Amino acid sequence: MKAYSRRQVLKTSKRAAVVAAAAAFVPQTVMAQGASMGDLASRWIASLTEAQTKNALFAFDDPLRAKWNYMLGARFAPGVALENMSQPQKDMAIELLAAGLSRSGFDTASNIMLQQDILRDEWKKGSPDRNRERFSLAIFGTPGPSSPWSWRWEGHHLTITFTLIGDEIISHTPKAFSSEPNTVPSGPHKGLVVLPDNERLGRAVFAELKGAERKKALVSETSVGNITATAGREFRYKMKQGVALGDLTTSQADKLRHLIDVYTKNHLPGALADDQGRRLSAKDLAGVHFAWAGQNRENESIYYRIHGDTFLIEFATLRNQPLHHHTAVHDLEHHLGLYRL
């Protein structure tokens, strides 16, 4: 996989230096990570003009907070887009994004942003004004010592939401990292793979299933064609489908656990990733179910769902578009922090 530096993704050396410093700093506790987010968000809010403030800030209970959307094309997400910020505001916004992600998670988000230029310039797809800076930051509520607040980073193929009470991070979903073209086939970015593990590991898990386990996992001979647990439908699956992790061999179960980590913790920074790992380990992972739809053949559309007691993961390559990948992950216990509010 070809890796691209922050300088290539984010245009200016000044912004690259800011982001590199932010991503390299890993607070020692989850509370420290939340405090960092609060400080960064407050400084960004203080920098806004009157017009920007009207677009960027929402009441915490605004219904828009639950209407996340990663399928925006060239449309603007709620909030203020990078392209409409001053340079110092862009630096602060990127620092906040970096505070919520591990280094690999930040690289993935940055490459998804870069893909908007690839889609415009190399694939000639969508609006000609599509660009890597059409990603918006929105704040719900007011960062403070005890009140609930939330921040969302959103644009085409990317939505990231963190919900906090003061400095305490109480939720980091819904989250969607999606990609087109997932492996760039030509042009100056040829070889870039944006989501290197989601399809590969999912196919590997299904390929190892044999006999009764494969029959249980296969819920449809044809792919669903897209993810289905979108905004307002996060809890649509009342019953688990597919094969249970507890029924798998050690090798099969290890692959599935690795795939779960890709979605639930690998993109998170430091202590937050450790906290998420401990939380998942405390649950009975034997009851996690893996469901598959489609044929496990190269360049054919596939879909899988991983459903546990506390989380729901979906992956789909779009029908007849094998390089177009959609994903979503939901914490079913902590969704948007509702369990604490």
Buried (B, 14 or more C-beta within 10 A) or exposed (E): EEEEEBBBBBEEEBBBEBBBEBBEBBBEBBBBBBBBBBBBBBBBBEBBEEEBEEBBBBEBEBEEBBEBBBBBBBEBBBBBBBBBBEEEBBBBBBBBBBBBBBBBBBBBBBBBBBBBBBBBBBBEBBEEEBBBBBBBBBBBBBBBEEEBBBBBBBBBBBBBBBBBBBBBBBBBBBBBBBBBBBBBEEEEBEEBBBBBBBBEBBBBBBEBBEEEBBEBBBBEEEBBBBBBBBEEEBEEBEEBBBBBBEBBEEEBBEBBBBBBBBBBBBBBBBBBBBBBBEBBEEBEBEEBBBBBBBEBEEEBBBBBBBBBEBBBBBBBBBBEBBBBBBBBBBBBBBBBBEEEE
